């Protein structure tokens, strides 16, 4: 095999290894998923209050997620947000599955075929299911969600304290604007 072909083969292997590594579904070390967790109570629409920046949501405002249990035990996920640059709503439909017992808030989610990422509810309003904080497979993924388009200052500060204690870079959070009517 010639040198250029060896280089290309190694580059492809490295790219594949990195892509698979980015599709981790496990919990970050030192963070626990909420137990008990009730999918029936979690179903419905959640508004994204804050998130860490990622290319798949970059530039979006008015972001929401809708979760719906399916008969096979999986969860349909519909993520939606407004792209001001294009002036259009963007959405993606995915599928989530529990990674363990269904009473633990630890799932894997896929929007792209066989590639899954972790979705772990690390904090939850256990009484009314009004707010939630979700971490991905590592501390670079965090979402603060609410049933309403804003959180009370007290809840917001408590979630920030919990995230910071878990090693999340809360100073990097993007606070999501919710100014448009659902379109």
VOMI-753267 format. One line per field, with one value per residue (C-alpha): residue number from 1; residue in three letters; y negated, x negated, z. Coordinates in Angstrom, 1 decimal, padded with zeros to 4 digits. Layout:
n = c(NUM / ...)
res = c(ALA / ...)
c2 = c(Y / ...)
c1 = c(X / ...)
c3 = c(Z / ...)
% end
This chain:
n = c(1 / 2 / 3 / 4 / 5 / 6 / 7 / 8 / 9 / 10 / 11 / 12 / 13 / 14 / 15 / 16 / 17 / 18 / 19 / 20 / 21 / 22 / 23 / 24 / 25 / 26 / 27 / 28 / 29 / 30 / 31 / 32 / 33 / 34 / 35 / 36 / 37 / 38 / 39 / 40 / 41 / 42 / 43 / 44 / 45 / 46 / 47 / 48 / 49 / 50 / 51 / 52 / 53 / 54 / 55 / 56 / 57 / 58 / 59 / 60 / 61 / 62 / 63 / 64 / 65 / 66 / 67 / 68 / 69 / 70 / 71 / 72 / 73 / 74 / 75 / 76 / 77 / 78 / 79 / 80 / 81 / 82 / 83 / 84 / 85 / 86 / 87 / 88 / 89 / 90 / 91 / 92 / 93 / 94 / 95 / 96 / 97 / 98 / 99 / 100 / 101 / 102 / 103 / 104 / 105 / 106 / 107 / 108 / 109 / 110 / 111 / 112 / 113 / 114 / 115 / 116 / 117 / 118 / 119 / 120 / 121 / 122 / 123 / 124 / 125 / 126 / 127 / 128 / 129 / 130 / 131 / 132 / 133 / 134 / 135 / 136 / 137 / 138 / 139 / 140 / 141 / 142 / 143 / 144 / 145 / 146 / 147 / 148 / 149 / 150 / 151 / 152 / 153 / 154 / 155 / 156 / 157 / 158 / 159 / 160 / 161 / 162 / 163 / 164 / 165 / 166 / 167 / 168 / 169 / 170 / 171 / 172 / 173 / 174 / 175 / 176 / 177 / 178 / 179 / 180 / 181 / 182 / 183)
res = c(UNK / UNK / UNK / UNK / UNK / UNK / UNK / UNK / UNK / UNK / UNK / UNK / UNK / UNK / UNK / UNK / UNK / UNK / UNK / UNK / UNK / UNK / UNK / UNK / UNK / UNK / UNK / UNK / UNK / UNK / UNK / UNK / UNK / UNK / UNK / UNK / UNK / UNK / UNK / UNK / UNK / UNK / UNK / UNK / UNK / UNK / UNK / UNK / UNK / UNK / UNK / UNK / UNK / UNK / UNK / UNK / UNK / UNK / UNK / UNK / UNK / UNK / UNK / UNK / UNK / UNK / UNK / UNK / UNK / UNK / UNK / UNK / UNK / UNK / UNK / UNK / UNK / UNK / UNK / UNK / UNK / UNK / UNK / UNK / UNK / UNK / UNK / UNK / UNK / UNK / UNK / UNK / UNK / UNK / UNK / UNK / UNK / UNK / UNK / UNK / UNK / UNK / UNK / UNK / UNK / UNK / UNK / UNK / UNK / UNK / UNK / UNK / UNK / UNK / UNK / UNK / UNK / UNK / UNK / UNK / UNK / UNK / UNK / UNK / UNK / UNK / UNK / UNK / UNK / UNK / UNK / UNK / UNK / UNK / UNK / UNK / UNK / UNK / UNK / UNK / UNK / UNK / UNK / UNK / UNK / UNK / UNK / UNK / UNK / UNK / UNK / UNK / UNK / UNK / UNK / UNK / UNK / UNK / UNK / UNK / UNK / UNK / UNK / UNK / UNK / UNK / UNK / UNK / UNK / UNK / UNK / UNK / UNK / UNK / UNK / UNK / UNK / UNK / UNK / UNK / UNK / UNK / UNK)
c2 = c(000.0 / -003.4 / -006.1 / -008.3 / -005.3 / -004.4 / -008.0 / -008.1 / -004.7 / -005.8 / -009.1 / -007.3 / -004.9 / -007.8 / -009.7 / -006.6 / -006.1 / -009.7 / -009.5 / -006.4 / -007.9 / -011.0 / -008.7 / -007.6 / -006.9 / -006.4 / -008.8 / -011.2 / -009.9 / -011.3 / -012.2 / -010.1 / -009.9 / -010.7 / -007.8 / -007.4 / -008.7 / -008.5 / -008.7 / -009.3 / -012.5 / -013.5 / -013.3 / -016.4 / -019.7 / -021.2 / -024.5 / -024.8 / -027.5 / -027.1 / -024.9 / -024.5 / -025.4 / -022.7 / -022.9 / -021.1 / -023.9 / -026.9 / -030.1 / -028.7 / -030.5 / -029.4 / -025.8 / -023.1 / -019.4 / -017.1 / -013.6 / -010.9 / -007.3 / -004.7 / -001.3 / 000.5 / -001.2 / -003.8 / -007.5 / -009.8 / -013.0 / -016.1 / -019.0 / -022.3 / -025.8 / -029.0 / -029.9 / -033.7 / -033.5 / -031.7 / -033.0 / -029.4 / -026.9 / -023.8 / -020.5 / -017.0 / -013.8 / -011.2 / -008.1 / -007.5 / -004.3 / -003.6 / -002.4 / -000.5 / -000.3 / -002.6 / -004.2 / -005.8 / -008.9 / -007.6 / -007.2 / -007.1 / -009.3 / -009.1 / -011.6 / -010.1 / -006.4 / -004.0 / -006.7 / -007.3 / -009.9 / -009.9 / -011.7 / -011.7 / -013.5 / -014.7 / -016.9 / -017.0 / -018.6 / -015.3 / -016.8 / -018.5 / -017.7 / -021.4 / -021.6 / -019.3 / -019.4 / -017.0 / -016.0 / -014.2 / -011.5 / -014.1 / -017.5 / -019.3 / -018.7 / -020.2 / -021.4 / -023.1 / -022.5 / -023.8 / -023.3 / -027.1 / -029.5 / -030.8 / -029.6 / -031.3 / -032.9 / -030.6 / -027.4 / -028.8 / -029.5 / -026.1 / -024.4 / -026.5 / -025.5 / -021.8 / -022.0 / -023.8 / -021.3 / -018.5 / -020.1 / -021.8 / -025.1 / -027.1 / -030.3 / -028.9 / -028.4 / -030.0 / -031.4 / -030.7 / -033.5 / -032.5 / -035.4 / -033.8 / -032.2 / -028.5 / -028.5)
c1 = c(000.0 / -001.4 / -002.1 / 000.9 / 003.3 / 001.9 / 002.4 / 006.0 / 006.8 / 005.4 / 007.3 / 010.6 / 010.0 / 009.3 / 012.4 / 014.5 / 013.1 / 013.8 / 017.3 / 018.1 / 016.6 / 018.8 / 021.9 / 021.4 / 024.6 / 023.2 / 023.5 / 020.6 / 018.6 / 019.9 / 023.4 / 026.5 / 029.8 / 033.0 / 034.8 / 037.7 / 038.6 / 042.0 / 042.1 / 045.9 / 045.4 / 042.4 / 044.2 / 045.3 / 043.7 / 040.6 / 039.1 / 035.3 / 034.3 / 030.5 / 028.0 / 024.3 / 023.5 / 023.4 / 023.5 / 026.9 / 028.6 / 026.4 / 028.3 / 031.7 / 034.1 / 037.6 / 036.3 / 038.7 / 038.7 / 041.8 / 041.6 / 044.2 / 044.1 / 044.6 / 046.2 / 042.8 / 041.4 / 039.3 / 039.9 / 040.5 / 038.5 / 039.4 / 036.9 / 037.9 / 036.3 / 036.4 / 033.4 / 033.3 / 030.7 / 033.0 / 036.2 / 037.5 / 038.4 / 036.1 / 037.1 / 035.7 / 037.5 / 035.6 / 036.0 / 035.1 / 034.8 / 034.1 / 030.5 / 031.6 / 034.8 / 037.6 / 038.0 / 034.5 / 034.1 / 031.3 / 031.9 / 030.1 / 031.4 / 030.8 / 031.6 / 029.2 / 029.8 / 027.8 / 025.9 / 027.0 / 026.1 / 026.8 / 029.8 / 029.6 / 032.1 / 029.8 / 032.4 / 036.1 / 039.1 / 040.3 / 043.6 / 045.0 / 042.5 / 042.3 / 038.5 / 035.7 / 031.9 / 030.4 / 026.8 / 025.4 / 022.6 / 020.2 / 020.1 / 020.1 / 023.8 / 026.4 / 029.9 / 032.2 / 035.8 / 039.1 / 042.8 / 043.0 / 040.9 / 039.1 / 038.0 / 038.4 / 035.1 / 035.0 / 035.2 / 032.8 / 030.2 / 030.7 / 030.1 / 027.0 / 025.7 / 026.3 / 024.7 / 021.6 / 021.2 / 021.4 / 018.5 / 020.5 / 019.1 / 022.3 / 020.6 / 020.8 / 024.6 / 026.6 / 029.9 / 032.6 / 035.0 / 038.7 / 040.3 / 042.1 / 045.5 / 045.2 / 045.2)
c3 = c(000.0 / -000.9 / 001.7 / 000.7 / 000.9 / 004.3 / 005.5 / 004.2 / 005.8 / 009.2 / 008.9 / 008.1 / 011.1 / 013.4 / 012.2 / 012.7 / 016.2 / 017.2 / 015.8 / 017.7 / 020.9 / 020.5 / 020.5 / 024.1 / 026.0 / 029.5 / 032.5 / 033.2 / 036.2 / 039.5 / 038.1 / 038.8 / 036.9 / 038.8 / 040.4 / 040.5 / 037.0 / 035.5 / 031.7 / 031.7 / 033.8 / 031.7 / 028.4 / 026.6 / 025.8 / 027.5 / 026.7 / 026.6 / 029.1 / 028.8 / 027.0 / 026.4 / 022.8 / 020.1 / 016.3 / 016.0 / 018.0 / 017.2 / 016.5 / 017.5 / 019.7 / 020.9 / 021.3 / 022.6 / 022.9 / 022.9 / 024.3 / 023.6 / 024.7 / 022.0 / 022.4 / 021.9 / 025.1 / 023.1 / 023.2 / 020.2 / 020.6 / 018.5 / 018.9 / 017.4 / 017.3 / 015.3 / 013.1 / 012.8 / 010.1 / 007.7 / 009.2 / 009.5 / 012.1 / 012.2 / 013.7 / 014.1 / 015.2 / 017.1 / 019.2 / 022.8 / 024.7 / 028.4 / 029.1 / 032.2 / 034.3 / 033.1 / 036.5 / 036.2 / 034.0 / 031.9 / 028.2 / 024.9 / 022.0 / 018.3 / 015.6 / 013.1 / 012.4 / 014.6 / 016.5 / 020.0 / 022.6 / 026.4 / 027.8 / 031.6 / 033.8 / 036.7 / 038.4 / 038.3 / 040.0 / 041.5 / 042.7 / 039.7 / 036.8 / 036.0 / 035.4 / 034.5 / 034.1 / 031.6 / 031.0 / 028.0 / 027.9 / 029.3 / 031.0 / 027.6 / 027.1 / 029.4 / 029.0 / 031.5 / 030.6 / 031.9 / 031.2 / 031.0 / 028.9 / 032.0 / 035.4 / 038.7 / 039.9 / 042.9 / 040.7 / 038.2 / 040.9 / 042.5 / 039.2 / 038.4 / 041.9 / 041.2 / 037.7 / 039.0 / 041.9 / 039.2 / 037.3 / 034.5 / 033.2 / 033.9 / 032.7 / 029.2 / 029.3 / 026.5 / 027.8 / 025.2 / 024.2 / 023.8 / 022.0 / 019.1 / 019.0 / 018.0 / 014.2)
% end
